[in-house]
Each structure stands twice: as structure tokens, then as C-alpha cells.
Amino acid sequence: MADDAADKDAKNADESAVTSDAEKAESSSPSSAAVESTAEGTTEAAAAEVADFDAEDSEKAKDSGAVEDSDDEDISLEPDEEQNPKRIRGRHWALTAAAIVAIAIVALAAIIGRLYEEQRIEEQSSREALAAAQEFANVMINVDSAKLDESSNKTLERSTGDFKQKYSESSTTLRQVMIENKAKATGVVVDSAVKSATPDKVEVLLFIDQAVSNVAIPDARMDRSRVQITMQKVDGRWLASDVELT
């Protein structure tokens, strides 16, 4: 009996020791839940690191793409930046050239218009002065001693300046000579031409055939002469200011 009791005690002591060792082992080793929790935490941390890495790569890729796009834009803009000043300068020169051409055209048109107007005035002056010179010459070359007053008055009315003064001063002597010699002259303007012309002064050449008779020469003798008459415009009228035989 004593032996059986001793065996039971020994067996119980062994079981207690085994149980104690098992509990120590369980207490010293992590539980499965803890292990699973730790594993899950490790997995989540790893996944987070991978996500962070992927995000960093994505941001880097975006930054790289943005830089490349920016570079592309810079590259594409650089030629525009270089071309825009050239285009602006080109447009500026084009506008300047167009303005110069327009000014030149206006100036040329003004010059042509002025020259045309001057030419028109000179031509008109030439026609008017030539007609007045022919009329004046016809009065002078057709003289009759019986009508000296009429001829003298017509000559003075159509003259001006030095010629008018000289003719007026010599008219008394001329009148006396013609009356004493019973002189008579008839003539005609054969041809005429304008030598020079300005708006207010015209030189005219007249070719005249004139027949003169007097007491000494009863039969009229034909003389041909060339006369230069300077016509001056005075108060809108063309008057003879000088008469020369050439």
C-alpha cells in the first residue's frame, strides 16, 4: 500500500512537473493569435511601404513627364520666341514701307498735279497773250494820217509800262510827221508764235507784211518784218510792255 501511494505521489509529481513545464512553454512562446496579429501587421506594413514606393514612383513619373512636357513646351516655344521678334520686325518694316510708298505716291501726285496746273495756266496764258499781241500789232501797222487820234488811242489802250510811256511821249512828233507826209500804212500778221511764257508774262514773235505810202512814195511798198512783243498781264488784261524789231 505504501508503495502504491508512493507511486501515485511520484506520478502526480511528474504530471505536475509536466504541466508546469507546458505552462512555462506556453507562457514563454507567443500565442497563435499574437503571431497572426504580428504577421498581419507585418503584411500591412509591407503593403503600405509598397504603396508608398509606388506612389513615389508615380509622383516621380508625373514630375518626369511634367518636366519633359515643360521641356517640350520650352523647346516648342523657343523658336516662337525667336520668330516673334522677327515677325514683329517684318511687320514693322512692311508697314513702314507701305507708308513710304503711300507718301511717295501722294507727293508724286501732288507734283504731277502742280506741274499739270502750271502747264495748263501757261498754255492758257500763251493763247490769250498771243491773241492780244496780234490785235495790238494790227492796230499799230494799220495807220492813216487822217485817223491818227483813233489809232493812237487804241495803241495806248493796249500798252503798258515803258512802251506806253515812250509811245505817249513821241506821239506828238509822230503825228506831225505823218500828217506832213500824208503817210499811210496797211499790214497783216502773216505768222506768230510764242517764244516764252509764264502765267503773267509772254514773249511773242510776229511776222508782219506791211505796205507804206507817203508823198515821196505814192505807190505802196511792201515790207516784211519780224517783231517781238512782250505781253504783260495787268488786272486780267494782256498789254504790250515792249516792242522790238528783230
C-alpha positions in Angstrom: 0.0 0.0 0.0 2.8 2.3 0.9 4.4 1.5 -2.4 1.2 2.3 -4.3 0.9 5.6 -2.5 4.4 6.4 -3.3 4.0 5.6 -6.9 0.9 7.8 -7.1 2.7 10.6 -5.5 5.6 10.3 -7.9 3.2 10.1 -10.8 1.3 13.2 -9.6 4.6 14.9 -9.1 5.7 14.1 -12.7 2.3 15.3 -14.1 2.6 18.5 -12.1 6.1 19.0 -13.4 5.0 18.3 -17.0 2.0 20.6 -16.6 4.3 23.3 -15.1 6.8 22.9 -18.0 3.9 23.1 -20.5 2.6 26.2 -18.9 6.1 27.7 -18.9 6.5 26.8 -22.5 3.1 28.3 -23.4 3.9 31.4 -21.4 7.4 31.8 -23.0 6.2 31.1 -26.6 3.9 33.6 -28.4 0.3 32.7 -28.9 -1.1 31.9 -32.3 -3.3 35.0 -32.2 -0.3 37.1 -31.4 1.6 35.5 -34.2 -1.3 36.0 -36.6 -1.6 39.6 -35.5 2.1 40.2 -35.9 2.0 38.6 -39.3 -0.9 40.7 -40.4 0.8 43.8 -39.1 3.9 43.0 -40.9 2.0 42.3 -44.1 0.1 45.6 -43.9 3.3 47.5 -43.2 4.9 45.9 -46.2 1.9 46.7 -48.3 2.0 50.3 -47.1 5.7 50.5 -48.0 5.0 49.1 -51.4 2.1 51.6 -51.9 4.3 54.4 -50.7 7.0 53.3 -53.1 4.5 53.0 -55.9 3.2 56.5 -55.1 6.7 57.9 -55.0 7.4 56.2 -58.4 4.1 57.6 -59.7 4.9 61.1 -58.5 8.4 60.8 -59.9 6.9 59.7 -63.2 4.5 62.6 -63.2 7.2 65.0 -62.3 9.4 63.5 -65.0 6.5 63.7 -67.5 5.8 67.3 -66.5 9.5 68.2 -66.8 9.5 66.5 -70.2 6.3 68.4 -71.2 7.8 71.6 -69.9 11.0 70.9 -71.8 8.9 70.1 -74.9 7.0 73.4 -74.4 10.2 75.3 -73.9 11.6 73.7 -77.0 8.5 74.4 -78.9 8.3 78.0 -77.5 11.9 78.8 -78.1 11.5 79.0 -81.9 8.4 81.1 -81.4 10.2 83.4 -79.1 12.9 83.7 -81.7 10.4 84.0 -84.6 8.0 86.5 -82.9 10.5 89.4 -82.8 11.4 88.7 -86.5 7.7 88.7 -87.4 7.2 91.9 -85.5 10.2 93.5 -87.2 9.0 92.2 -90.5 5.5 93.7 -90.0 7.1 96.9 -88.8 9.2 97.2 -91.9 6.2 96.2 -94.1 4.1 99.0 -92.6 6.9 101.5 -92.9 7.5 100.6 -96.5 3.8 100.8 -97.2 3.7 104.3 -95.5 6.7 105.4 -97.5 5.1 104.2 -100.7 1.9 105.9 -99.9 3.6 109.2 -99.1 5.7 109.0 -102.2 2.5 108.4 -104.3 0.8 111.3 -102.7 3.8 113.6 -103.2 4.2 112.4 -106.8 0.5 113.0 -107.4 0.8 116.5 -105.9 3.9 117.3 -108.0 2.2 116.0 -111.2 -0.9 117.9 -110.3 1.0 121.1 -109.7 3.0 120.7 -112.9 -0.1 120.0 -114.9 -1.8 123.0 -113.4 1.2 125.2 -114.2 1.3 123.9 -117.7 -2.4 124.4 -118.2 -2.1 128.0 -116.9 0.9 128.7 -119.2 -0.9 127.3 -122.2 -3.9 129.4 -121.4 -1.7 132.5 -120.9 0.1 131.8 -124.2 -3.2 131.6 -126.1 -4.6 134.8 -124.5 -1.3 136.8 -124.9 -0.8 135.7 -128.5 -4.3 136.8 -129.4 -3.8 140.1 -127.6 -0.4 140.7 -129.3 -1.9 140.1 -132.8 -4.7 142.6 -132.0 -2.1 145.1 -130.8 0.1 144.6 -133.9 -2.9 145.1 -136.2 -3.6 148.5 -134.6 0.0 149.6 -134.9 0.6 148.5 -138.5 -2.6 149.9 -139.9 -2.2 153.7 -139.7 -3.8 156.5 -141.6 -2.8 160.2 -141.1 -6.4 161.1 -141.4 -7.3 158.9 -138.3 -4.2 159.3 -136.1 -6.2 160.1 -132.9 -8.2 156.9 -133.2 -5.1 154.8 -133.9 -3.1 156.5 -131.2 -5.8 155.9 -128.6 -6.2 152.3 -129.5 -2.4 151.8 -129.2 -2.2 153.4 -125.8 -5.2 151.4 -124.5 -3.4 148.1 -125.4 0.0 149.0 -124.0 1.7 149.4 -120.6 5.0 150.1 -118.9 7.9 151.6 -120.8 6.5 151.2 -124.2 3.3 153.1 -123.3 5.3 155.9 -121.8 7.7 156.2 -124.8 4.8 156.0 -127.3 2.9 158.6 -125.4 5.9 161.0 -125.4 6.6 160.5 -129.1 3.1 160.6 -130.3 3.1 164.3 -130.9 6.2 164.2 -133.2 4.9 161.0 -135.0 1.6 162.7 -135.6 3.2 165.7 -137.1 5.5 163.7 -139.5 2.6 161.5 -140.7 0.4 164.5 -141.4 3.0 166.4 -143.3 3.9 163.4 -145.5 0.4 162.1 -145.8 1.6 158.7 -144.7 -0.5 155.6 -144.7 0.3 152.1 -143.7 -1.6 148.8 -144.1 -0.4 145.5 -142.9 -1.2 142.0 -141.9 0.2 139.5 -139.4 1.5 136.6 -141.5 2.5 134.3 -138.7 3.0 134.3 -135.0 4.5 132.1 -132.2 5.1 132.1 -128.5 8.8 132.5 -127.6 8.5 132.1 -123.9 5.6 132.1 -121.4 4.9 132.4 -117.7 1.5 133.0 -116.1 2.0 136.8 -116.1 4.5 137.4 -119.0 4.6 136.1 -122.5 7.1 136.9 -125.3 5.5 136.7 -128.8 7.2 136.7 -132.3 5.1 138.2 -135.1 5.9 138.0 -138.8 4.3 141.1 -140.5 3.8 142.2 -144.1 3.3 146.0 -144.3 2.8 148.3 -147.2 3.7 152.0 -146.6 2.9 155.0 -148.9 3.6 158.8 -148.5 4.2 161.9 -150.6 7.6 160.7 -151.6 6.5 157.2 -152.4 2.9 157.3 -153.7 3.0 153.7 -154.7 2.8 151.4 -151.6 5.9 149.4 -150.9 5.6 146.1 -149.2 8.0 145.5 -146.3 8.3 142.3 -144.3 9.5 142.5 -140.8 9.7 140.4 -137.6 8.6 141.9 -134.4 9.0 140.7 -130.9 6.3 141.9 -128.5 6.4 141.3 -124.7 2.9 141.0 -123.3 2.3 141.7 -119.6 -0.8 140.6 -117.7 -2.2 143.7 -115.9 -5.5 143.4 -114.0 -6.5 140.4 -116.0 -5.7 142.1 -119.4 -2.7 141.3 -121.7 -0.9 144.5 -122.6 2.2 145.2 -124.6 5.1 146.3 -122.4 7.8 146.2 -125.1 8.1 146.1 -128.9 11.3 145.3 -130.8 12.1 144.9 -134.5 14.3 141.9 -135.0 
